[in-house]
């Protein structure tokens, strides 16, 4: 991965998060917290998982330990608070991506997963994982949004982002 691609992927991630949070905020009260048949309990618990994983990989990229013992927490903050936290970690990823070069993205990072397995990936591979992971779980949230009568999930495809003039964070 080169530095230009890394910056584009981070901007796409930020845009997708913004679009999804806007869509959830527009739902009728209680729908985001309503129990659903899904890997996670509801929309907010799924968003919380995305946030936690973003923070875990942020810690790996910074070369520090993280405080998480699981890939999600029992409870989650209200939507507005979670959105602010996600925007904060997204700003970190934006700043981080702006500081990367083609060479730095190729540098290896050793990490330990929550389950104790150790691994090594390049910074670029970690970024790609974060973006793909977030997209995967945004799909879960999108599916749950379709379960709300009269509502649709927002379109967050990369071509839509590109067609919107590649808005930045």
C-alpha positions in Angstrom: 0.0 0.0 0.0 1.3 3.5 -0.8 0.8 6.6 1.3 -1.8 8.1 -1.1 -4.0 5.0 -0.9 -3.7 5.0 2.9 -4.9 8.5 3.1 -7.8 7.8 0.8 -8.9 4.8 2.8 -8.8 6.7 6.0 -10.9 9.5 4.5 -13.3 6.9 3.2 -13.6 5.3 6.6 -14.3 8.7 8.2 -17.0 9.5 5.6 -18.6 6.1 6.0 -18.7 6.4 9.7 -20.3 9.9 9.4 -22.9 8.6 6.9 -23.8 5.6 9.1 -24.0 7.7 12.4 -26.3 10.2 10.5 -28.5 7.4 9.4 -28.8 5.9 12.8 -29.5 9.3 14.4 -32.4 9.7 12.0 -34.1 6.4 13.2 -37.1 6.5 15.5 -36.2 6.7 19.2 -35.2 3.3 20.7 -34.5 1.6 17.4 -30.7 1.7 17.7 -30.9 0.0 21.1 -33.6 -2.4 20.2 -32.4 -6.1 20.5 -31.8 -7.7 17.1 -30.8 -11.1 15.9 -27.2 -10.3 15.1 -23.6 -11.1 16.2 -23.9 -8.2 18.6 -27.1 -7.3 20.6 -28.1 -4.2 18.6 -26.9 -1.4 16.4 -25.1 0.5 19.2 -23.3 -2.6 20.5 -22.1 -3.2 17.0 -20.8 0.4 16.6 -19.1 0.0 20.0 -17.3 -3.1 18.7 -16.0 -1.1 15.7 -14.8 1.7 18.1 -13.0 -0.8 20.4 -11.3 -2.5 17.5 -10.2 0.9 16.0 -8.7 1.7 19.4 -6.9 -1.6 19.8 -5.2 -1.3 16.4 -4.4 2.4 17.1 -2.5 1.1 20.2 -0.7 -1.5 18.1 0.3 1.2 15.6 1.5 3.4 18.4 3.5 0.5 19.9 1.7 0.5 23.2 -0.6 -1.8 25.2 -4.3 -1.3 25.2 -6.6 -1.8 28.2 -9.1 -4.1 26.5 -9.6 -7.7 27.5 -12.3 -8.4 25.0 -13.3 -7.2 21.5 -16.4 -5.4 22.9 -17.6 -4.2 26.3 -20.7 -5.3 28.1 -22.2 -1.8 28.0 -21.8 1.0 25.5 -22.2 4.8 25.6 -25.2 6.7 24.1 -25.1 7.3 20.4 -23.9 10.9 20.6 -21.1 10.1 23.0 -20.0 7.1 20.9 -20.1 9.2 17.8 -17.8 11.8 19.5 -15.4 9.0 20.5 -15.4 7.5 17.0 -14.7 10.9 15.5 -11.8 11.4 17.9 -10.2 8.1 16.9 -10.9 8.8 13.3 -9.0 12.1 13.6 -6.1 10.1 15.0 -6.2 7.9 12.0 -6.3 10.9 9.6 -3.3 12.5 11.4 -1.5 9.2 11.4 -2.1 8.6 7.7 -0.9 12.1 6.8 2.4 11.3 8.6 2.9 8.0 6.6 5.2 7.5 3.7 5.3 4.6 1.3 8.3 3.4 3.3 6.8 3.7 6.7 3.6 1.8 5.7 5.9 -1.1 4.8 7.3 -1.3 8.3 6.3 -4.3 10.4 4.4 -4.1 13.7 4.3 -6.9 16.2 1.1 -7.3 18.1 -0.8 -9.6 20.5 -4.5 -10.2 19.8 -7.1 -10.3 22.6 -7.0 -14.1 22.7 -3.2 -14.1 23.2 -2.1 -15.0 19.6 0.9 -13.0 18.5 1.3 -11.7 14.9 3.2 -9.3 12.6 1.7 -7.1 9.9 2.9 -4.0 8.1 1.4 -0.7 9.0 -0.3 -0.7 5.6 -1.8 -4.1 6.2 -3.1 -3.0 9.6 -4.7 0.0 8.1 -6.3 -2.2 5.4 -7.6 -4.5 8.1 -9.1 -1.7 10.1 -10.9 -0.3 7.1 -12.2 -3.7 6.0 -13.2 -4.7 9.5 -15.2 -1.5 9.9 -16.9 -2.0 6.6 -17.8 -5.6 7.5 -19.5 -4.5 10.7 -21.1 -1.5 9.1 -22.9 -4.1 7.0 -24.3 -5.7 10.1 -25.7 -2.3 11.2 -27.0 -1.7 7.7 -28.9 -5.0 7.8 -30.4 -4.1 11.2 -31.5 -0.7 9.8 -33.4 -2.5 7.1 -35.4 -4.1 9.9 -36.8 -0.7 10.9 -40.1 -0.2 9.1 -39.8 2.6 6.5 -36.1 3.0 6.8 -33.1 2.0 4.7 -29.5 1.8 5.4 -27.4 4.6 3.9 -25.2 3.7 0.9 -21.6 3.7 1.9 -19.9 2.1 -1.1 -16.5 3.4 -2.2 -17.8 4.5 -5.6 -20.4 6.7 -3.8 -17.7 8.3 -1.7 -15.7 8.9 -4.8 -18.7 10.4 -6.6 -19.4 12.7 -3.7 -16.1 14.5 -4.5 -14.2 12.5 -1.8 -15.3 14.6 1.1 -12.7 14.9 3.9 -13.1 14.7 7.6 
